[in-house]
Amino acid sequence: MPTQKPRYTVIVDEELLKEIDDFRFENRYASRSAATLELIRIGIEQLKKEKEASSSNQEHTGT
């Protein structure tokens, strides 16, 4: 079923593709795209947490 969502292509090496596939099968995602989207979401959330922690640490140390 076609989607109206924006699309783009990501080129990865064999090692990263294997890691994506391993994540996909371990977590029972229906497709590489679904697994890749979840990995992106996880990464973005982690970056937000690290940024918040860094900001918090700077406020407490005065730097």
Secondary structure, DSSP 8 states (H G I E B T S, - for coil): ----S--------HHHHHHHHHHHHHTT-SSHHHHHHHHHHHHHHHHHHHHHHHHHHHHHHT-
